[in-house]
Amino acid sequence: MARNIQSLERAAAMLRLLAGGERRLGLSDIASSLGLAKGTAHGILRTLQQEGFVEQDDASGRYQLGAELLRLGTTYLDVHELRARALVWADDLARSSGESVYLGVLHQQGVLIVHHVFRPDDSRQVLEIGAMQPLHSTALGKVLSAYDPVAHSEALEADRKAFTDRTVCDPGDFEHLLDITRARGYAADVEETWEGVASIAAPIHDRRRMPVGAVGITGAVERLCRDGELRPELIAAVRDCARAVSRDLGAGRF
């Protein structure tokens, strides 16, 4: 059985101590509570402080939890609230479109799939929750890049790989594509990531009207397109789904 890393266990115990006790604790209090030497406790605290997980009061020298933990906790809650709010609407979109539905958020210079509804037929399918998709070529990624400044920067800084001969890799062309995405309120991927596969996605906003994710459908080109163009009723269905989830998150009308 793999052994736990002692320094990480001690750091986790320290964070729990700071979270559950007094608002601020001194070095001696922390060391004695955890049974650590002061030098060991100070080294862990210094590392946690450098990472933003712990803050030290200048006047008293005491330690408290840092803002980075709040940011991480808020991100966790946002993602889980997003998924919870999207469940019913994603199911409805899968039924009305007849296609697979994906809910994605920005994560580590890509799109993390946090919810996946299977295409409502008897075909063999693989659950893709936890999978990563590229920002520059997928419909979900392009929506995030168009509306989220962080995603936009990461998409431009990343190595934009050509997955097919349709993938847009040039920075200027990619920026133009994002302008189009913002103008029409949705993004498309027609064989830019996978041959024979098309996708449509639209942005989801929260109560602050900030982009928190994207929802989209993916399926065979011959089902999503008609006469070489994406079917307008599918575009409308995806945009309606995104608006419904946004409203449930408190964004109001878009």
C-alpha positions in Angstrom: 0.0 0.0 0.0 1.3 3.5 -0.9 2.5 5.5 2.1 1.1 9.0 2.7 3.4 12.0 2.4 4.0 13.2 5.9 4.6 16.9 5.0 1.3 17.0 3.2 -0.5 15.4 6.1 0.9 17.9 8.5 0.0 20.8 6.2 -3.6 19.5 5.9 -3.8 19.1 9.7 -2.5 22.7 10.1 -5.2 24.0 7.7 -7.9 22.1 9.6 -6.6 23.5 12.9 -6.7 27.1 11.6 -10.2 26.5 10.2 -11.7 25.0 13.3 -10.1 26.9 16.2 -9.6 30.5 17.0 -9.5 33.0 14.2 -5.7 33.4 14.5 -3.1 31.2 16.1 0.5 31.8 17.0 3.4 29.5 16.0 3.7 28.0 19.5 0.0 27.2 19.6 0.1 25.5 16.2 3.2 23.5 16.9 2.0 22.3 20.3 -1.4 21.4 19.1 0.0 19.3 16.3 2.9 17.9 18.3 5.5 19.4 16.0 8.8 21.2 16.6 8.6 24.9 16.1 11.1 24.8 13.2 9.0 22.2 11.4 5.8 24.0 11.9 7.3 27.3 10.8 8.6 25.7 7.6 5.2 24.4 6.7 3.5 27.7 7.5 6.0 29.6 5.4 5.3 27.3 2.4 1.5 27.6 2.9 1.9 31.4 3.2 3.9 31.6 0.0 1.1 29.7 -1.8 -1.6 32.0 -0.4 -3.2 29.3 1.8 -2.2 31.0 5.0 -1.7 34.7 6.0 0.3 36.1 8.9 -0.9 39.2 10.8 1.9 41.8 10.7 1.0 43.2 14.2 0.6 40.0 16.2 2.6 37.5 14.1 -0.4 35.1 14.3 -1.6 33.0 11.4 -5.0 32.6 9.8 -6.4 31.0 6.6 -5.5 32.8 3.4 -7.6 34.1 0.5 -6.4 31.4 -1.9 -8.4 28.8 0.0 -11.5 31.0 -0.4 -10.9 31.2 -4.1 -10.5 27.4 -4.4 -13.6 26.8 -2.3 -15.7 29.2 -4.3 -14.5 27.5 -7.6 -15.6 24.2 -6.1 -19.0 25.5 -5.1 -19.5 27.3 -8.4 -18.8 24.1 -10.4 -21.1 22.0 -8.3 -23.8 24.6 -8.3 -23.4 24.9 -12.1 -23.8 21.1 -12.5 -26.7 20.9 -10.2 -28.6 23.7 -12.0 -27.8 22.3 -15.4 -29.0 18.7 -14.8 -32.6 19.0 -15.8 -31.9 21.4 -18.7 -29.1 19.2 -20.1 -31.5 16.2 -20.0 -34.1 18.2 -21.8 -31.6 19.3 -24.4 -30.5 15.7 -25.1 -34.1 14.6 -25.6 -35.0 17.5 -27.9 -31.8 17.4 -30.0 -31.3 13.6 -29.9 -27.6 14.3 -29.3 -25.0 14.0 -26.5 -24.9 17.0 -24.2 -21.7 18.2 -22.5 -21.2 20.8 -19.8 -17.7 22.2 -19.6 -15.6 24.6 -17.5 -12.2 26.2 -17.9 -9.5 24.1 -16.3 -5.7 23.9 -16.8 -5.7 25.5 -20.3 -8.5 23.3 -21.5 -12.1 22.4 -21.0 -13.0 20.1 -18.2 -16.2 18.1 -18.9 -18.2 18.2 -15.6 -21.4 16.7 -16.9 -22.3 14.4 -19.9 -25.7 13.3 -21.0 -25.7 10.3 -23.4 -27.4 10.5 -26.8 -30.9 9.1 -26.2 -30.6 6.0 -28.3 -29.3 2.4 -27.9 -25.8 3.1 -29.3 -22.7 2.2 -27.2 -21.4 5.3 -25.5 -18.6 6.1 -23.1 -19.1 8.5 -20.1 -16.7 11.4 -20.6 -17.0 13.3 -17.2 -13.5 14.3 -16.2 -12.3 14.3 -19.8 -10.4 17.4 -21.2 -11.0 19.1 -24.5 -8.9 21.8 -26.2 -9.9 25.4 -26.0 -9.1 26.4 -29.6 -10.9 23.8 -31.6 -14.0 22.6 -29.7 -17.3 24.5 -29.6 -17.1 24.5 -25.7 -13.6 25.8 -25.8 -14.3 28.5 -28.3 -17.3 29.7 -26.2 -15.1 29.9 -23.1 -12.3 31.7 -25.0 -14.8 34.2 -26.4 -16.4 35.2 -23.1 -13.8 34.4 -20.4 -10.7 36.7 -20.5 -8.6 34.0 -18.7 -9.6 31.3 -21.2 -9.0 33.8 -24.0 -5.4 34.4 -22.8 -4.7 30.7 -22.3 -6.1 29.8 -25.7 -3.8 32.3 -27.4 -0.7 31.3 -25.3 -1.2 27.6 -25.8 0.1 25.5 -28.7 -2.9 25.4 -31.0 -2.5 21.9 -32.6 -4.1 21.2 -35.9 -6.3 18.1 -35.3 -7.8 18.2 -38.8 -7.3 20.4 -41.9 -10.2 22.5 -40.7 -8.6 23.5 -37.3 -8.1 27.2 -37.0 -4.6 27.8 -35.6 -3.5 31.2 -36.8 -3.9 33.8 -34.0 -5.5 36.4 -36.2 -8.0 33.9 -37.7 -8.7 32.5 -34.2 -9.5 36.1 -32.9 -11.8 36.6 -35.8 -13.6 33.4 -35.0 -14.1 34.5 -31.4 -15.5 37.8 -32.6 -18.0 35.8 -34.6 -18.8 33.7 -31.6 -19.6 36.7 -29.5 -21.7 38.3 -32.2 -23.9 35.3 -32.7 -23.9 34.0 -29.1 -22.7 30.5 -29.9 -19.7 28.6 -31.2 -19.4 25.8 -33.7 -17.0 23.0 -34.4 -17.5 21.2 -37.7 -14.8 18.6 -38.0 -12.2 21.0 -36.4 -11.4 18.5 -33.7 -12.6 15.1 -34.9 -13.4 14.0 -38.4 -17.1 13.5 -39.0 -18.1 15.2 -35.8 -19.8 18.5 -35.2 -20.6 20.5 -32.1 -22.6 23.5 -31.0 -22.1 25.3 -27.7 -23.3 28.4 -25.9 -22.1 30.3 -22.8 -23.5 30.1 -19.3 -23.4 33.1 -17.0 -23.8 33.5 -13.2 -25.6 36.1 -11.1 -22.6 38.4 -11.6 -23.1 38.0 -15.4 -19.7 36.3 -15.5 -19.1 33.3 -17.8 -18.8 30.2 -15.6 -19.1 27.5 -18.2 -20.6 26.3 -21.5 -23.1 23.8 -22.6 -23.2 22.1 -26.0 -24.2 19.2 -28.1 -22.0 16.9 -30.1 -22.9 14.4 -32.9 -22.3 13.2 -36.4 -22.0 16.0 -39.0 -24.8 14.5 -41.1 -27.2 14.8 -38.1 -26.1 18.3 -36.9 -25.8 19.8 -40.4 -28.2 20.2 -43.3 -27.0 21.4 -46.8 -23.6 22.1 -45.3 -24.9 24.4 -42.5 -25.7 23.7 -38.9 -29.4 23.1 -38.3 -30.9 26.4 -36.9 -33.3 24.5 -34.6 -30.3 22.8 -32.9 -28.5 26.1 -32.5 -31.7 27.6 -30.9 -32.1 24.6 -28.6 -28.5 24.9 -27.3 -28.8 28.7 -26.8 -32.1 28.2 -25.0 -30.5 25.6 -22.7 -27.6 28.0 -21.9 -30.0 30.8 -21.1 -32.2 28.6 -18.9 -29.2 27.5 -16.8 -27.9 31.1 -16.6 -31.3 32.2 -15.3 -31.3 29.5 -12.7 -27.9 30.8 -11.6 -29.3 34.2 -11.2 -28.1 35.9 -14.4 -31.5 37.2 -15.4 -32.4 37.5 -19.1 -29.7 37.4 -21.8 
